[in-house]
Amino acid sequence: MVFKRKPSLEELNKQGKNTMVSHLGIIFTDISDNSISATMPVDERTKQPMGLLHGGANVVLAETLGSIASSLTIDLESQTCVGLEINANHIKAVRSGIVKGTTTPIHIGRKTQIWEIKIFNEQDQLSCISRITVAIIDKK
């Protein structure tokens, strides 16, 4: 298990209250020993003017998953984590429904972490793949 603590889904969902996470309708749906999943609706909050899921919304879902996962691997009393870089390849357009993202670790180091996030449409087709690099910083 990569996580130092494993919160309930209720706890994860409470963290996003009154943030972009709740505004976009992101809901955590699963936490395992080395992954976290969440869903996001494809609606007026997350679409771009052409009626497709906005690439930036995909990135918000990806960064949310990677950052939360990273925070569960460190001692929050003495450390914090911040995003250094994120990228996303948008593979398949999504026009409606819900997308589901799942993050898994690629590298869990003392000072950096890399997380992969795969986002799927309701037909379980890969619509976006993202990777976030996170810095682990000691609190002073």
VEXVO-617296 format. One record per residue: z, y, x of N, C-alpha, C, O in turn; residue in one letter; residue number from 1. Coordinates in steps of 0.05 Angstrom, whole numbers, m for minus. Each point is the difference from the previous one (the first is absolute). Example, Ala and Ser with C-alpha at 12.3 -4.5 7.8 and 13.67 -1.06 7.14 Angstrom:
! residues 2
+--------+--------+--------+--------+---------+--------+--------+--------+--------+--------+--------+--------+------+-----+
:    nup : nnorth :  neast :   caup : canorth : caeast :    cup : cnorth :  ceast :    oup : onorth :  oeast : type : seq :
+--------+--------+--------+--------+---------+--------+--------+--------+--------+--------+--------+--------+------+-----+
:    156 :   m114 :    264 :      0 :      24 :    m18 :      0 :     24 :     18 :     13 :      0 :     21 :    A :   1 :
:    m27 :     21 :    m28 :      1 :      24 :     16 :     14 :     22 :    m15 :      4 :     22 :     10 :    S :   2 :
+--------+--------+--------+--------+---------+--------+--------+--------+--------+--------+--------+--------+------+-----+
***
This chain:
! residues 140
+--------+--------+--------+--------+---------+--------+--------+--------+--------+--------+--------+--------+------+-----+
:    nup : nnorth :  neast :   caup : canorth : caeast :    cup : cnorth :  ceast :    oup : onorth :  oeast : type : seq :
+--------+--------+--------+--------+---------+--------+--------+--------+--------+--------+--------+--------+------+-----+
:      0 :    m24 :     17 :      0 :      24 :    m17 :      0 :     25 :     18 :     16 :      2 :     18 :    M :   1 :
:    m35 :     16 :    m24 :     m1 :      25 :     16 :     18 :     22 :    m10 :      7 :     18 :     15 :    V :   2 :
:      2 :    m20 :    m39 :     17 :      21 :    m12 :     29 :     m4 :      7 :     10 :    m22 :     m2 :    F :   3 :
:      4 :     43 :     10 :     28 :      m1 :      6 :     16 :      0 :    m26 :     23 :    m11 :     m1 :    K :   4 :
:    m34 :     22 :    m20 :     12 :      m1 :    m26 :    m23 :     m4 :    m20 :    m23 :      8 :      4 :    R :   5 :
:     30 :    m20 :    m27 :    m20 :      m5 :    m20 :     10 :     11 :    m27 :     15 :    m14 :    m14 :    K :   6 :
:    m22 :     39 :      8 :      9 :      12 :    m25 :    m13 :    m12 :    m24 :    m20 :    m14 :      2 :    P :   7 :
:     31 :     19 :    m25 :    m12 :      m9 :    m25 :    m24 :     17 :     m6 :     m3 :     22 :     10 :    S :   8 :
:    m14 :    m32 :    m27 :    m23 :      16 :     m9 :     10 :     25 :    m15 :    m12 :     22 :      2 :    L :   9 :
:     34 :    m24 :    m17 :     11 :      23 :    m14 :      8 :     22 :     20 :     m6 :     23 :     m5 :    E :  10 :
:     18 :    m31 :     27 :      8 :      19 :     21 :    m25 :     14 :     12 :      0 :     24 :      4 :    E :  11 :
:    m20 :    m40 :      2 :    m25 :      11 :     12 :    m13 :     20 :    m20 :     m8 :     22 :      9 :    L :  12 :
:      7 :    m29 :    m34 :    m12 :      18 :    m20 :     16 :     25 :     m5 :    m11 :     21 :     m6 :    N :  13 :
:     38 :    m23 :      9 :     16 :      24 :     m3 :     m5 :     20 :     22 :      2 :     24 :     m4 :    K :  14 :
:     m8 :    m34 :     28 :     m5 :      18 :     23 :    m23 :     19 :     m5 :      0 :     23 :     11 :    Q :  15 :
:    m19 :    m31 :    m26 :    m24 :      16 :     m5 :      3 :     20 :    m22 :    m19 :     16 :     m6 :    G :  16 :
:     42 :    m16 :     m8 :      4 :      18 :    m23 :     m3 :     29 :      9 :     10 :      9 :     21 :    K :  17 :
:    m25 :      7 :    m37 :     m5 :      29 :      5 :    m15 :      5 :     26 :      5 :     20 :     13 :    N :  18 :
:    m22 :    m38 :     m5 :    m17 :       3 :     24 :    m29 :     m6 :     m7 :     m6 :     m6 :    m23 :    T :  19 :
:    m11 :      9 :     42 :    m29 :      m7 :     m4 :     m2 :    m29 :    m10 :    m18 :     m6 :    m15 :    M :  20 :
:     35 :    m11 :     25 :     m1 :     m29 :     m7 :      2 :     m3 :    m31 :    m16 :    m13 :    m12 :    V :  21 :
:     36 :     26 :      0 :      3 :      m2 :    m29 :    m22 :     16 :    m14 :     m9 :     m9 :    m22 :    S :  22 :
:      1 :     31 :     33 :    m21 :      16 :    m13 :    m26 :    m16 :     m2 :    m14 :      2 :    m21 :    H :  23 :
:      7 :    m18 :     41 :    m24 :     m16 :     m1 :      4 :    m27 :    m14 :    m20 :    m15 :     m3 :    L :  24 :
:     44 :      9 :     m6 :      4 :     m24 :    m15 :      3 :    m25 :     17 :     m5 :    m22 :     m9 :    G :  25 :
:     12 :     25 :     35 :      3 :     m23 :     18 :     25 :    m14 :     m7 :     22 :     12 :     m2 :    I :  26 :
:    m24 :    m39 :     m2 :     23 :     m17 :     m6 :      1 :    m23 :     19 :    m20 :    m15 :      3 :    I :  27 :
:     43 :     11 :     10 :      4 :     m23 :     17 :      3 :    m25 :    m17 :     15 :      0 :    m19 :    F :  28 :
:    m30 :    m21 :     27 :     m1 :     m24 :    m17 :     10 :    m25 :     14 :      6 :    m20 :    m13 :    T :  29 :
:     m5 :     20 :     40 :      8 :     m24 :     14 :     10 :      7 :     28 :    m11 :     18 :     13 :    D :  30 :
:     31 :    m32 :     m4 :      9 :       1 :     27 :      6 :    m28 :      9 :     15 :    m14 :    m13 :    I :  31 :
:    m27 :      6 :     36 :      5 :     m26 :     11 :     13 :      3 :     27 :     10 :     22 :      6 :    S :  32 :
:     m9 :    m43 :     10 :     12 :       2 :     26 :    m15 :     18 :     20 :     11 :     10 :     19 :    D :  33 :
:    m38 :     m6 :    m24 :    m15 :      16 :     19 :    m22 :     17 :    m14 :    m18 :      9 :     14 :    N :  34 :
:     21 :     m4 :    m40 :    m20 :      16 :    m13 :     12 :     15 :    m24 :     21 :     m9 :    m11 :    S :  35 :
:    m34 :     30 :      4 :      8 :      15 :    m24 :    m26 :      6 :    m16 :    m21 :      7 :     12 :    I :  36 :
:     22 :     m9 :    m38 :    m23 :       6 :    m17 :      7 :     21 :    m21 :     23 :      3 :     m8 :    S :  37 :
:    m43 :     13 :      0 :      3 :      20 :    m20 :    m26 :      4 :    m15 :    m21 :     m6 :     11 :    A :  38 :
:     23 :     15 :    m35 :    m24 :       6 :    m16 :     m3 :     30 :     m4 :     20 :     15 :      2 :    T :  39 :
:    m44 :     m7 :     m8 :     m6 :      28 :     m7 :    m22 :      1 :    m21 :    m20 :    m14 :      3 :    M :  40 :
:     24 :     30 :    m24 :    m21 :       2 :    m21 :    m24 :     16 :     10 :      3 :     18 :     17 :    P :  41 :
:    m26 :    m25 :    m27 :    m24 :      15 :      5 :     m4 :     16 :    m26 :    m12 :     m9 :    m19 :    V :  42 :
:     21 :     34 :     20 :     m1 :      17 :    m24 :     m5 :     29 :      9 :     m7 :      5 :     23 :    D :  43 :
:     12 :     14 :    m41 :     m5 :      28 :      6 :     16 :     11 :     24 :     m8 :     19 :     12 :    E :  44 :
:     30 :    m32 :     m6 :     16 :       9 :     23 :    m12 :     m9 :     27 :      5 :     13 :     20 :    R :  45 :
:    m20 :    m35 :    m20 :     m9 :     m13 :     24 :    m30 :      0 :      4 :    m10 :     m9 :     21 :    T :  46 :
:     m5 :     19 :    m40 :    m29 :       0 :      2 :    m10 :     26 :     12 :     12 :     21 :     m2 :    K :  47 :
:    m35 :    m23 :     15 :    m15 :      24 :      9 :    m20 :      9 :    m21 :     m4 :    m15 :    m19 :    Q :  48 :
:     m8 :     38 :     22 :    m18 :      10 :    m22 :    m23 :    m18 :     m8 :    m10 :      3 :    m23 :    P :  49 :
:      2 :    m21 :     40 :    m22 :     m18 :     m7 :     10 :    m24 :    m17 :    m16 :    m17 :     m7 :    M :  50 :
:     42 :     16 :      2 :     11 :     m22 :    m17 :      8 :    m24 :     15 :      7 :    m21 :    m12 :    G :  51 :
:     m6 :     22 :     39 :      8 :     m23 :     16 :     28 :      5 :     11 :     10 :     23 :      1 :    L :  52 :
:      4 :    m44 :      6 :     26 :       2 :     13 :     m3 :     17 :     25 :    m17 :     m6 :     17 :    L :  53 :
:     32 :     27 :    m15 :     m1 :      19 :     23 :      9 :    m15 :     25 :     21 :    m14 :      0 :    H :  54 :
:    m35 :     18 :     22 :      7 :     m12 :     25 :     28 :      9 :      9 :     15 :    m15 :     12 :    G :  55 :
:     m8 :     40 :    m17 :     26 :      10 :      7 :     22 :    m14 :    m15 :     22 :     m4 :     10 :    G :  56 :
:    m27 :     m4 :    m35 :     20 :     m15 :    m15 :      4 :    m28 :     13 :     23 :     m9 :      1 :    A :  57 :
:    m45 :     m3 :      8 :      3 :     m25 :     15 :     18 :      4 :     24 :     17 :    m17 :      6 :    N :  58 :
:    m21 :     39 :      8 :     16 :       6 :     24 :     29 :      5 :     m7 :     18 :     m9 :     15 :    V :  59 :
:    m12 :     22 :    m37 :     27 :       4 :     m9 :     14 :    m27 :     m5 :     22 :     m5 :      8 :    V :  60 :
:    m36 :    m13 :    m22 :     11 :     m27 :     m5 :      5 :    m14 :     26 :     21 :    m12 :      4 :    L :  61 :
:    m41 :     13 :     14 :      3 :     m14 :     26 :     23 :     12 :     16 :     16 :    m16 :     11 :    A :  62 :
:    m14 :     42 :     m9 :     22 :      12 :     16 :     27 :     m5 :    m13 :     20 :     m4 :     14 :    E :  63 :
:    m19 :      4 :    m40 :     25 :      m7 :    m14 :      9 :    m28 :      8 :     23 :     m4 :      7 :    T :  64 :
:    m41 :    m15 :     m9 :      7 :     m28 :      6 :      8 :     m3 :     30 :     21 :    m12 :      6 :    L :  65 :
:    m37 :     23 :     12 :      6 :      m3 :     28 :     25 :     14 :      9 :     16 :    m11 :     16 :    G :  66 :
:    m11 :     34 :    m27 :     24 :      15 :      8 :     25 :    m13 :    m11 :     20 :     m2 :     14 :    S :  67 :
:    m20 :     m6 :    m39 :     23 :     m14 :    m11 :      6 :    m26 :     15 :     23 :     m5 :      7 :    I :  68 :
:    m44 :    m10 :     m1 :      3 :     m25 :     15 :     13 :      6 :     27 :     18 :    m14 :      9 :    A :  69 :
:    m29 :     34 :      4 :     11 :       7 :     27 :     29 :      7 :     m2 :     16 :     m8 :     17 :    S :  70 :
:     m8 :     23 :    m37 :     28 :       9 :     m3 :     19 :    m23 :     m4 :     23 :      2 :      6 :    S :  71 :
:    m34 :    m24 :    m16 :     17 :     m24 :     m5 :      4 :    m17 :     25 :     16 :    m19 :      0 :    L :  72 :
:    m29 :     26 :     22 :      3 :     m15 :     25 :     18 :     14 :     20 :      5 :    m11 :     22 :    T :  73 :
:      4 :     35 :    m28 :     16 :      15 :     19 :     28 :      5 :    m11 :      5 :     m3 :    m24 :    I :  74 :
:     13 :     12 :     42 :     26 :       9 :     m8 :     m1 :     30 :     m8 :     m2 :     17 :     18 :    D :  75 :
:      2 :    m12 :    m44 :     m4 :      28 :     m9 :     23 :     19 :      7 :     m2 :     24 :     m2 :    L :  76 :
:     25 :    m36 :     11 :     22 :      17 :      9 :     m6 :     13 :     27 :      8 :     22 :      6 :    E :  77 :
:    m23 :    m36 :     11 :     m6 :      10 :     27 :    m29 :      5 :      6 :     m7 :     12 :     20 :    S :  78 :
:    m11 :    m20 :    m39 :    m29 :       4 :      5 :    m13 :     10 :    m25 :     10 :     m2 :    m23 :    Q :  79 :
:    m34 :     14 :     27 :    m17 :       7 :    m22 :    m29 :     m8 :      7 :     m5 :     m5 :     23 :    T :  80 :
:    m12 :      4 :    m43 :    m28 :      m7 :      6 :    m18 :     21 :    m12 :      5 :     11 :    m21 :    C :  81 :
:    m26 :     m4 :     36 :    m19 :      20 :     m9 :    m29 :    m10 :      6 :     m4 :    m14 :     20 :    V :  82 :
:    m14 :     20 :    m37 :    m28 :      m8 :      3 :    m12 :     15 :     23 :      3 :     24 :      2 :    G :  83 :
:    m18 :    m38 :     15 :    m15 :      12 :     22 :    m30 :      2 :     m7 :    m13 :     20 :      7 :    L :  84 :
:      3 :    m41 :    m19 :    m29 :      m1 :     m6 :     m4 :    m20 :    m23 :     14 :    m20 :     m2 :    E :  85 :
:    m33 :     27 :    m15 :     m8 :     m19 :    m21 :    m30 :      2 :     m3 :    m12 :     21 :      2 :    I :  86 :
:      0 :    m44 :     m7 :    m29 :       0 :     m6 :     m5 :    m18 :    m24 :     17 :    m16 :     m8 :    N :  87 :
:    m39 :     19 :     m5 :     m7 :     m15 :    m23 :    m30 :     m4 :     m1 :    m16 :     19 :      3 :    A :  88 :
:      8 :    m44 :     m9 :    m28 :      m6 :     m5 :     m2 :     m7 :    m30 :     12 :    m19 :     m9 :    N :  89 :
:    m28 :     35 :     m5 :     m4 :      m3 :    m28 :    m24 :    m19 :     m4 :    m22 :      8 :      6 :    H :  90 :
:     27 :    m31 :    m16 :    m20 :     m22 :      0 :    m14 :     m3 :    m27 :    m24 :     m3 :     m1 :    I :  91 :
:     39 :      5 :    m21 :    m11 :      m4 :    m26 :     11 :     21 :    m19 :     25 :      4 :     m2 :    K :  92 :
:    m42 :     10 :    m13 :      8 :      20 :    m19 :     16 :    m12 :    m23 :     m6 :    m23 :     m9 :    A :  93 :
:     26 :     37 :      0 :     16 :      m8 :    m23 :     m1 :     23 :    m20 :      6 :     23 :      7 :    V :  94 :
:    m13 :    m29 :    m32 :     m3 :      21 :    m21 :     22 :      0 :    m20 :      5 :     20 :    m14 :    R :  95 :
:     10 :    m42 :     11 :     21 :      m2 :    m21 :     19 :    m22 :      7 :     m5 :    m16 :     18 :    S :  96 :
:     26 :     15 :    m34 :     19 :     m22 :      3 :     23 :      6 :     19 :     10 :     23 :      1 :    G :  97 :
:     m3 :    m43 :     15 :     22 :       3 :     19 :     m9 :    m12 :     26 :    m14 :    m20 :      1 :    I :  98 :
:     23 :     32 :     21 :     m4 :     m12 :     26 :     27 :    m10 :     11 :     21 :     11 :     m8 :    V :  99 :
:    m22 :    m31 :     24 :     25 :     m11 :     12 :     m3 :     m1 :     30 :    m20 :    m10 :     11 :    K : 100 :
:     39 :     22 :      3 :      1 :       1 :     29 :     22 :    m18 :     10 :     21 :     m2 :    m12 :    G : 101 :
:    m26 :    m11 :     35 :     20 :     m16 :     14 :     m1 :      7 :     29 :    m21 :      1 :     13 :    T : 102 :
:     45 :      3 :     m1 :      2 :       6 :     28 :     13 :    m22 :     15 :     19 :    m13 :    m10 :    T : 103 :
:    m30 :      7 :     34 :     12 :     m20 :     18 :      0 :     11 :     28 :    m17 :     17 :      6 :    T : 104 :
:     36 :    m25 :     10 :      1 :      11 :     27 :    m21 :    m12 :     19 :     m7 :    m23 :     m1 :    P : 105 :
:     m3 :     40 :     18 :    m17 :      m8 :     22 :     16 :      0 :     26 :     m3 :    m18 :     17 :    I : 106 :
:     19 :     39 :    m14 :     17 :       3 :     24 :     26 :     14 :     m7 :      0 :     21 :    m13 :    H : 107 :
:     22 :    m34 :     20 :     27 :      12 :     m5 :     13 :      4 :     28 :     12 :    m19 :     11 :    I : 108 :
:    m16 :     43 :      0 :     12 :       5 :     26 :     25 :     17 :     m2 :      8 :      8 :    m21 :    G : 109 :
:      4 :     m2 :     45 :     24 :      17 :      0 :     m6 :     29 :     m6 :     16 :     13 :    m12 :    R : 110 :
:    m40 :     m3 :     19 :     m7 :      28 :     m3 :    m24 :      5 :    m19 :     m3 :     22 :    m10 :    K : 111 :
:    m13 :    m43 :      6 :    m23 :       3 :    m18 :     m2 :    m25 :    m17 :      8 :    m22 :      7 :    T : 112 :
:    m21 :     26 :    m30 :     m6 :     m22 :    m18 :    m28 :      4 :    m11 :     m9 :     23 :     m3 :    Q : 113 :
:     m5 :    m45 :     m2 :    m26 :       2 :    m13 :      0 :    m19 :    m25 :      8 :    m23 :      2 :    I : 114 :
:    m16 :     34 :    m24 :      0 :     m14 :    m25 :    m28 :      0 :    m12 :    m14 :     21 :      1 :    W : 115 :
:      5 :    m44 :    m11 :    m25 :      m2 :    m14 :      5 :      0 :    m30 :     18 :    m13 :    m10 :    E : 116 :
:    m35 :     28 :     m4 :      2 :       1 :    m29 :    m27 :     m7 :    m12 :    m20 :     13 :      6 :    I : 117 :
:     20 :    m33 :    m24 :    m24 :      m8 :    m14 :      4 :      7 :    m29 :     21 :     m6 :    m12 :    K : 118 :
:    m41 :     19 :      0 :      1 :       9 :    m27 :    m22 :    m14 :    m16 :    m24 :      0 :      8 :    I : 119 :
:     31 :    m13 :    m30 :    m18 :     m16 :    m16 :     m2 :     11 :    m28 :     18 :     12 :    m11 :    F : 120 :
:    m42 :    m16 :     m1 :     m4 :       8 :    m29 :     11 :    m23 :    m17 :     11 :    m20 :     10 :    N : 121 :
:    m14 :     24 :    m36 :     11 :     m20 :    m19 :    m15 :    m27 :      1 :     10 :    m20 :    m10 :    E : 122 :
:    m34 :     20 :     21 :    m15 :     m25 :      4 :      7 :    m14 :     27 :    m14 :    m18 :      8 :    Q : 123 :
:     35 :     29 :      5 :      9 :     m10 :     26 :    m21 :      3 :     22 :     m2 :    m16 :     18 :    D : 124 :
:    m15 :     37 :    m21 :    m19 :       6 :     20 :     11 :     22 :     18 :     12 :     19 :     m9 :    Q : 125 :
:    m16 :    m22 :     35 :     10 :      20 :     19 :    m15 :     27 :     m4 :    m25 :      1 :      2 :    L : 126 :
:     40 :     20 :     m8 :    m13 :      26 :     m4 :      6 :     19 :     23 :    m15 :     19 :      4 :    S : 127 :
:     36 :    m24 :     11 :      7 :      18 :     22 :     18 :    m15 :     20 :     16 :    m16 :     m8 :    C : 128 :
:    m21 :     21 :     33 :     18 :     m11 :     21 :      9 :     24 :     17 :    m16 :     17 :      8 :    I : 129 :
:     42 :    m16 :     m2 :     11 :      22 :     14 :     19 :    m10 :     22 :      9 :    m23 :     m1 :    S : 130 :
:     m4 :     40 :     20 :     19 :      m6 :     21 :     15 :     25 :      7 :    m11 :     21 :      3 :    R : 131 :
:     38 :    m24 :     m2 :     17 :      23 :      7 :     15 :     m6 :     25 :     11 :    m23 :      4 :    I : 132 :
:     m9 :     42 :     14 :     17 :      m2 :     24 :     24 :     18 :     m5 :     m3 :     24 :     m7 :    T : 133 :
:     26 :    m35 :     11 :     25 :      14 :     m5 :     16 :      3 :     26 :      2 :    m20 :     15 :    V : 134 :
:     10 :     43 :    m10 :     18 :       4 :     23 :     28 :     m5 :     m9 :      8 :      9 :    m22 :    A : 135 :
:      8 :    m22 :     38 :     28 :      m4 :     m4 :     15 :     19 :     18 :     m3 :     m1 :     24 :    I : 136 :
:     19 :     19 :    m36 :     13 :      21 :     14 :     30 :     m3 :     m2 :     11 :     m4 :    m22 :    I : 137 :
:      3 :      6 :     45 :     29 :      m1 :     m1 :     11 :     27 :    m10 :    m10 :     21 :      8 :    D : 138 :
:     29 :    m22 :    m26 :     13 :      24 :     m9 :     20 :      9 :     21 :     13 :    m16 :     13 :    K : 139 :
:    m11 :     42 :     m9 :     18 :      10 :     20 :     24 :     13 :    m12 :     18 :      9 :     14 :    K : 140 :
+--------+--------+--------+--------+---------+--------+--------+--------+--------+--------+--------+--------+------+-----+
***
